[in-house]
């Protein structure tokens, strides 16, 4: 299951996100998204958890919790077609 994680502080690391999600199940991948133009972090990332049921629990438990001084926005990632109106 792919999970969107938003409202990250600029200094948030992959390791911090992995440690935040680890109590809910195995985290197979973490990626913090950066701007292709300037390389700055975009303050959001993606987490991949292999077991959907663990991902659902992580979403329910972590949405709105603090990581550093920022309340996380955590939700199931939408497929690309749903995000951009179906064009690729």
Protein Blocks (a to p, Z undefined) as FASTA:
>chain_A
ZZddehiafklcfklmmmmmmmnoccfbdcddddfklopaehiacdddfblklmmmmmmm
mgopaehjaccdddddddfklmnoopZZ
